[in-house]
Amino acid sequence: MIDHMTSRDRMLGSIEGSEVDYIPCSFMLFFNMSNKFGKVESIEEEVNLGLDAVVNVGTLEHYFSECIKIKEWKENENGFVYFYRNIKTPAGDLNQKIVQWNNWPSEDHFPIFDDYIIPRAKEVLVKPEEDLEKLKYFFGPIGNREIKKLKEEAAVSKKIAEKHRLLQVAGEIGRNLFNEKKYSLIMGADAMSWLSGFENIMILSLSKPEIIGEYAKIINDWNIRQIEVYLNHTDVDLIVRRGWYETTEFWTPGIYKMIIAPTIKKEADLIHKAGKKFGYIITSAFLPIIDSILDTGIDVLIGIDPVEGKGTDLDIIKEKFLNKKRALWGGVSGPMTIENGTEFEVVEATKKALELLGKSGGFILSPVDNVREETENVWRNTYKFIETWGEFRR
């Protein structure tokens, strides 16, 4: 039995499926903690609680080359406020029209990538059947200014990580310590959903899969450029791709295997060549594509939610990942159990996750995918979750 490990070594050991001193607990996201204590201070607080906090190295801002011209404005029409975006590329214009609901978007926050965009979209930014050549300019090269800014952020993050000997991550996990309003992300279909609306993407994936295949390739090329920057300019240990919208709620297993999986494999191969680890966030309806996911070569699947995750059969998932010597991260529902459950339910869910998913290693415990609510019950349940983990983590 190993007596003691650093948090970083424990996390890497768990991802590799090797022997560790105990099962780590690392929150994917922990917004109520960072909201209460501050982003940097919350890491200190997590360490004080014995948690295996991760440190985000920073995030590349989306770079638009000089050949791109962007214009944004708003207009009042028939009692509604509309936000417009026009992006001029050498291949033609991209145009977007978004209606304001509940004061979103606003003049100081009109993002390109956000879940709130499409429900408000009167005109989507990218029409796949006519705009893919323009999209290649939209996902252009990464500029020196953005790289310089990332390096500055990564230097700050590295000091924090080395102080506590914590894992350094890139991607949408662990709260970004810096600007969260303007960012790029390592993603695939999630970008399609925000840029084009998912109904159109779903239909085209079946009727004209060659278009969606080209769409996925353009985003994948952009991901590769981002990953190369992280590998070359930071001390990142784990790079994470978000795949919340890459489930079978949106894709058939056949189309996923043909279009989405090859892009993930290309990213995994690049990261592994550099000796780093690759994580994949997907939290629901992935059992029909689980073999395709494993074949991509990911090291850890992040987001095992036994309550909200549709078709999340923990026994099958654990068996398949254990056979491939791959890791799992999650195990307890954040919104349903931590935020809305009883202390008894928290204890039982935590014990079940540790017993079932933690057997034979390869497991990191976390609420999935976030703990946000600022109520007395949530904090009581959060501390009960941590206490239960501390008692049963071996």
C-alpha positions as CSV (number, residue, x, y, z in Angstrom):
1,M,0.0,0.0,0.0
2,I,1.3,3.4,-1.0
3,D,1.4,5.7,2.1
4,H,1.3,9.2,0.7
5,M,1.4,10.9,-2.7
6,T,1.3,14.4,-4.0
7,S,-2.1,15.5,-5.3
8,R,-0.7,15.7,-8.9
9,D,0.8,12.2,-8.7
10,R,-2.4,10.9,-7.2
11,M,-4.5,12.4,-10.1
12,L,-2.1,11.2,-12.8
13,G,-1.9,7.7,-11.2
14,S,-5.7,7.5,-11.1
15,I,-5.9,8.6,-14.8
16,E,-3.3,5.9,-15.7
17,G,-5.1,3.3,-13.6
18,S,-2.0,2.6,-11.4
19,E,-1.9,2.1,-7.6
20,V,-2.6,5.3,-5.6
21,D,-2.7,6.0,-1.9
22,Y,-6.4,6.7,-2.1
23,I,-9.2,7.7,-4.6
24,P,-8.8,11.4,-5.3
25,C,-11.7,13.8,-5.1
26,S,-11.5,16.7,-7.6
27,F,-14.4,18.9,-8.5
28,M,-14.9,19.3,-12.3
29,L,-16.3,22.7,-11.6
30,F,-16.9,24.3,-8.2
31,F,-18.6,27.6,-8.8
32,N,-20.1,28.2,-5.4
33,M,-16.6,27.7,-3.9
34,S,-14.9,30.2,-6.2
35,N,-17.8,32.6,-6.0
36,K,-17.5,32.6,-2.2
37,F,-13.7,32.7,-1.8
38,G,-12.5,34.0,-5.1
39,K,-10.9,32.1,-7.9
40,V,-7.3,31.8,-6.5
41,E,-8.4,31.7,-2.9
42,S,-10.8,28.9,-3.6
43,I,-7.9,26.6,-4.7
44,E,-6.3,27.2,-1.3
45,E,-9.7,26.4,0.4
46,E,-10.0,23.2,-1.6
47,V,-6.5,22.2,-0.6
48,N,-7.3,22.9,3.0
49,L,-10.3,20.6,2.7
50,G,-8.1,17.9,1.5
51,L,-9.5,17.9,-2.1
52,D,-7.4,17.3,-5.2
53,A,-7.9,20.7,-6.7
54,V,-6.8,21.3,-10.3
55,V,-5.3,24.5,-11.7
56,N,-6.4,25.8,-15.1
57,V,-3.4,27.0,-17.0
58,G,-5.4,29.8,-18.8
59,T,-7.4,30.0,-21.9
60,L,-6.6,31.2,-25.4
61,E,-8.8,34.1,-26.6
62,H,-10.3,33.6,-30.0
63,Y,-8.0,35.2,-32.5
64,F,-9.3,36.9,-35.7
65,S,-6.7,37.6,-38.3
66,E,-6.3,41.0,-40.0
67,C,-8.3,39.7,-43.0
68,I,-11.4,39.4,-40.8
69,K,-13.5,42.5,-40.0
70,I,-16.2,42.4,-37.3
71,K,-19.1,44.7,-36.7
72,E,-21.5,44.4,-33.8
73,W,-24.5,46.6,-33.1
74,K,-28.0,46.6,-31.7
75,E,-31.4,47.9,-32.9
76,N,-34.8,48.4,-31.4
77,E,-37.6,46.8,-33.5
78,N,-41.3,46.5,-32.5
79,G,-40.5,46.7,-28.8
80,F,-37.6,44.2,-28.9
81,V,-33.9,44.7,-28.8
82,Y,-31.9,42.8,-31.4
83,F,-28.1,42.3,-31.4
84,Y,-26.4,42.0,-34.8
85,R,-23.0,40.6,-35.8
86,N,-21.4,40.9,-39.2
87,I,-18.1,39.1,-39.9
88,K,-16.4,39.9,-43.2
89,T,-14.1,37.2,-44.5
90,P,-12.3,36.9,-47.9
91,A,-14.9,34.3,-48.8
92,G,-17.9,36.4,-47.9
93,D,-19.9,37.6,-44.9
94,L,-21.2,35.8,-41.8
95,N,-24.3,37.4,-40.3
96,Q,-26.1,36.8,-37.0
97,K,-29.2,38.3,-35.4
98,I,-30.0,37.6,-31.7
99,V,-33.1,38.8,-29.7
100,Q,-32.5,40.0,-26.2
101,W,-34.3,38.1,-23.4
102,N,-34.0,38.8,-19.7
103,N,-31.3,41.4,-20.5
104,W,-29.1,38.9,-22.4
105,P,-27.1,39.5,-24.4
106,S,-25.9,43.0,-23.4
107,E,-23.6,45.6,-24.9
108,D,-20.6,44.4,-22.8
109,H,-21.4,40.7,-23.2
110,F,-22.4,39.4,-26.7
111,P,-20.4,36.1,-26.9
112,I,-20.0,33.9,-30.0
113,F,-19.9,30.7,-28.0
114,D,-22.7,30.3,-25.4
115,D,-25.7,28.1,-24.6
116,Y,-27.9,31.2,-24.5
117,I,-27.2,32.1,-28.1
118,I,-29.3,29.6,-30.1
119,P,-32.7,29.9,-28.2
120,R,-32.5,33.6,-29.0
121,A,-31.2,33.3,-32.6
122,K,-33.3,34.9,-35.3
123,E,-30.4,34.2,-37.7
124,V,-27.6,31.8,-36.9
125,L,-24.0,32.9,-37.6
126,V,-23.0,29.9,-39.8
127,K,-25.2,28.3,-42.4
128,P,-23.3,25.0,-43.1
129,E,-24.5,24.5,-46.6
130,E,-23.1,27.9,-47.7
131,D,-20.6,29.2,-45.1
132,L,-17.9,26.5,-44.5
133,E,-15.3,28.3,-46.7
134,K,-15.9,31.5,-44.6
135,L,-15.7,29.4,-41.4
136,K,-12.1,28.5,-42.3
137,Y,-11.2,32.2,-41.8
138,F,-13.3,32.5,-38.7
139,F,-11.2,29.6,-37.1
140,G,-8.0,31.2,-38.3
141,P,-4.4,31.0,-37.0
142,I,-3.6,31.9,-33.4
143,G,-1.9,35.2,-32.9
144,N,1.2,36.1,-31.0
145,R,-0.7,38.4,-28.7
146,E,-3.0,35.6,-27.6
147,I,0.0,33.2,-27.1
148,K,1.8,35.9,-25.0
149,K,-1.3,36.4,-22.9
150,L,-1.7,32.7,-22.3
151,K,2.0,32.3,-21.3
152,E,1.5,35.1,-18.7
153,E,-1.6,33.3,-17.3
154,A,0.2,29.9,-17.4
155,A,3.1,31.3,-15.4
156,V,0.7,32.5,-12.6
157,S,-1.1,29.1,-12.6
158,K,2.2,27.2,-12.5
159,K,3.3,28.9,-9.3
160,I,0.0,28.0,-7.7
161,A,0.2,24.4,-8.9
162,E,3.8,24.0,-7.8
163,K,3.1,25.4,-4.4
164,H,0.5,22.7,-3.7
165,R,1.8,20.1,-6.2
166,L,-1.5,20.1,-8.1
167,L,-2.5,18.9,-11.6
168,Q,-2.5,21.6,-14.3
169,V,-5.3,21.4,-16.9
170,A,-6.4,23.1,-20.0
171,G,-10.0,23.2,-21.4
172,E,-13.3,23.6,-19.7
173,I,-12.5,22.1,-16.3
174,G,-11.2,23.8,-13.2
175,R,-12.3,27.4,-13.2
176,N,-10.3,29.8,-15.4
177,L,-8.5,32.2,-13.0
178,F,-8.6,35.0,-15.6
179,N,-11.0,36.4,-18.2
180,E,-13.9,34.1,-18.8
181,K,-15.9,36.3,-21.3
182,K,-13.6,35.9,-24.3
183,Y,-12.3,32.5,-24.9
184,S,-11.7,29.6,-27.3
185,L,-12.4,26.1,-26.3
186,I,-11.3,22.6,-27.4
187,M,-14.6,21.2,-28.7
188,G,-16.4,19.8,-31.7
189,A,-20.1,19.5,-32.0
190,D,-20.6,22.0,-29.2
191,A,-19.2,24.7,-31.5
192,M,-21.6,23.6,-34.3
193,S,-24.6,24.0,-31.9
194,W,-23.6,27.5,-30.9
195,L,-22.8,28.7,-34.4
196,S,-25.5,26.9,-36.4
197,G,-28.3,25.7,-34.1
198,F,-28.5,22.0,-33.6
199,E,-31.7,21.0,-35.5
200,N,-30.1,21.9,-38.8
201,I,-26.9,20.1,-37.8
202,M,-28.8,17.0,-36.8
203,I,-30.7,16.9,-40.1
204,L,-27.6,17.6,-42.3
205,S,-25.7,14.9,-40.4
206,L,-28.2,12.4,-41.9
207,S,-29.1,14.0,-45.2
208,K,-25.7,15.5,-46.2
209,P,-23.1,14.0,-43.8
210,E,-20.2,15.1,-46.1
211,I,-21.1,18.7,-45.1
212,I,-21.0,18.0,-41.4
213,G,-17.9,16.0,-41.9
214,E,-16.2,19.0,-43.4
215,Y,-17.6,21.2,-40.6
216,A,-16.1,18.8,-38.0
217,K,-12.7,18.8,-39.8
218,I,-12.5,22.6,-39.7
219,I,-13.2,22.7,-36.0
220,N,-10.8,19.8,-35.4
221,D,-8.0,21.7,-37.3
222,W,-8.6,24.7,-35.0
223,N,-8.5,22.4,-31.9
224,I,-5.1,21.0,-33.1
225,R,-3.7,24.5,-33.4
226,Q,-4.9,25.3,-29.8
227,I,-3.6,22.0,-28.4
228,E,-0.2,22.7,-30.0
229,V,0.0,26.1,-28.2
230,Y,-0.9,24.5,-24.9
231,L,1.7,21.8,-25.3
232,N,4.4,24.2,-26.5
233,H,3.8,27.1,-24.1
234,T,2.4,25.7,-20.8
235,D,3.2,22.9,-18.4
236,V,-0.2,21.4,-18.8
237,D,-0.7,17.8,-17.6
238,L,-4.2,17.2,-18.9
239,I,-6.0,18.7,-21.9
240,V,-9.8,18.4,-22.0
241,R,-12.2,18.5,-24.9
242,R,-15.8,19.3,-24.1
243,G,-18.4,17.1,-25.7
244,W,-21.7,17.9,-23.9
245,Y,-23.4,18.0,-27.4
246,E,-21.7,14.9,-28.8
247,T,-24.1,12.4,-27.3
248,T,-26.7,10.2,-28.9
249,E,-29.3,12.7,-28.0
250,F,-27.9,14.5,-31.1
251,W,-26.0,12.0,-33.1
252,T,-26.7,8.4,-34.3
253,P,-24.0,5.9,-33.2
254,G,-23.0,5.5,-36.9
255,I,-22.6,9.2,-37.6
256,Y,-20.7,9.7,-34.3
257,K,-18.2,6.9,-35.3
258,M,-17.8,8.3,-38.8
259,I,-17.6,12.0,-38.1
260,I,-17.0,12.9,-34.5
261,A,-14.7,10.0,-33.2
262,P,-11.9,10.5,-35.8
263,T,-11.5,14.1,-34.7
264,I,-11.1,13.1,-31.1
265,K,-8.6,10.4,-32.0
266,K,-6.5,12.9,-33.9
267,E,-6.4,15.2,-30.8
268,A,-5.7,12.3,-28.5
269,D,-2.8,11.1,-30.7
270,L,-1.2,14.6,-30.7
271,I,-1.5,14.9,-26.9
272,H,-0.1,11.4,-26.2
273,K,2.8,12.1,-28.5
274,A,3.8,14.9,-26.2
275,G,3.5,12.6,-23.2
276,K,0.4,14.3,-21.8
277,K,-3.1,13.1,-20.9
278,F,-6.4,13.7,-22.7
279,G,-9.8,14.0,-21.1
280,Y,-13.3,14.0,-22.7
281,I,-16.3,15.6,-21.0
282,I,-19.6,13.8,-21.9
283,T,-22.2,13.4,-19.3
284,S,-25.3,11.7,-20.8
285,A,-26.5,9.3,-23.4
286,F,-23.1,7.9,-24.4
287,L,-23.6,4.2,-23.7
288,P,-24.5,3.4,-27.4
289,I,-21.2,5.0,-28.5
290,I,-19.0,3.9,-25.6
291,D,-16.8,1.6,-27.7
292,S,-16.3,4.4,-30.2
293,I,-15.2,6.7,-27.4
294,L,-12.8,4.2,-26.0
295,D,-11.3,3.6,-29.5
296,T,-10.4,7.3,-29.8
297,G,-7.8,6.7,-27.1
298,I,-9.0,9.2,-24.5
299,D,-7.4,8.7,-21.0
300,V,-10.3,9.7,-18.9
301,L,-14.0,10.2,-19.4
302,I,-15.2,13.2,-17.3
303,G,-18.8,13.5,-16.3
304,I,-20.3,10.2,-15.0
305,D,-23.7,11.3,-13.7
306,P,-25.8,8.4,-12.3
307,V,-28.9,10.5,-12.0
308,E,-29.2,13.0,-14.8
309,G,-27.1,11.1,-17.3
310,K,-29.4,9.2,-19.6
311,G,-28.6,5.5,-19.9
312,T,-25.7,5.8,-17.4
313,D,-25.3,2.1,-16.4
314,L,-22.4,2.4,-13.9
315,D,-21.6,-1.4,-14.0
316,I,-21.2,-1.5,-17.8
317,I,-19.3,1.7,-18.0
318,K,-16.9,0.6,-15.3
319,E,-16.3,-2.8,-16.8
320,K,-15.6,-1.4,-20.2
321,F,-13.2,1.3,-19.0
322,L,-11.5,-1.1,-16.6
323,N,-10.9,-3.6,-19.4
324,K,-9.3,-0.8,-21.5
325,K,-7.3,0.6,-18.5
326,R,-9.0,4.0,-18.9
327,A,-10.2,6.2,-16.1
328,L,-13.6,7.7,-15.0
329,W,-14.2,11.0,-13.3
330,G,-17.5,11.9,-11.6
331,G,-19.9,9.6,-9.9
332,V,-22.3,11.8,-8.0
333,S,-24.9,14.2,-9.5
334,G,-24.2,17.8,-8.6
335,P,-27.6,19.4,-9.2
336,M,-29.8,16.4,-8.1
337,T,-27.8,15.0,-5.1
338,I,-25.5,17.8,-3.8
339,E,-27.8,20.7,-4.5
340,N,-31.2,19.1,-3.9
341,G,-30.7,15.9,-2.0
342,T,-30.7,15.1,1.7
343,E,-27.5,14.4,3.7
344,F,-28.5,10.7,3.7
345,E,-28.8,10.7,-0.1
346,V,-25.4,12.4,-0.4
347,V,-23.7,9.8,1.8
348,E,-25.3,6.9,0.0
349,A,-24.5,8.3,-3.5
350,T,-20.9,9.0,-2.5
351,K,-20.4,5.5,-1.0
352,K,-21.9,3.9,-4.1
353,A,-19.6,5.8,-6.4
354,L,-16.5,5.0,-4.4
355,E,-17.4,1.3,-4.1
356,L,-18.5,0.7,-7.7
357,L,-16.5,3.1,-9.8
358,G,-13.5,3.1,-7.5
359,K,-12.9,-0.6,-7.5
360,S,-9.6,-1.6,-9.1
361,G,-8.6,2.0,-9.5
362,G,-8.9,4.4,-12.4
363,F,-11.4,6.7,-10.7
364,I,-11.6,10.3,-9.6
365,L,-14.6,11.4,-7.5
366,S,-16.6,14.5,-8.3
367,P,-20.0,16.0,-8.4
368,V,-21.2,16.2,-12.0
369,D,-20.7,18.7,-13.5
370,N,-20.8,21.6,-11.1
371,V,-22.0,22.8,-7.7
372,R,-23.5,26.3,-8.1
373,E,-26.3,27.0,-5.6
374,E,-25.5,29.2,-2.7
375,T,-27.8,27.8,0.0
376,E,-27.3,26.4,3.4
377,N,-28.5,23.0,2.3
378,V,-26.0,22.9,-0.6
379,W,-23.1,23.8,1.6
380,R,-24.1,21.3,4.2
381,N,-24.4,18.6,1.5
382,T,-21.1,19.7,0.0
383,Y,-19.2,19.2,3.3
384,K,-21.0,15.9,3.9
385,F,-19.9,14.7,0.5
386,I,-16.3,15.6,1.3
387,E,-16.5,14.1,4.7
388,T,-17.9,10.8,3.3
389,W,-15.2,10.7,0.7
390,G,-12.6,11.2,3.4
391,E,-14.0,8.3,5.4
392,F,-14.4,5.7,2.5
393,R,-11.8,6.8,-0.1
394,R,-9.5,3.9,0.5
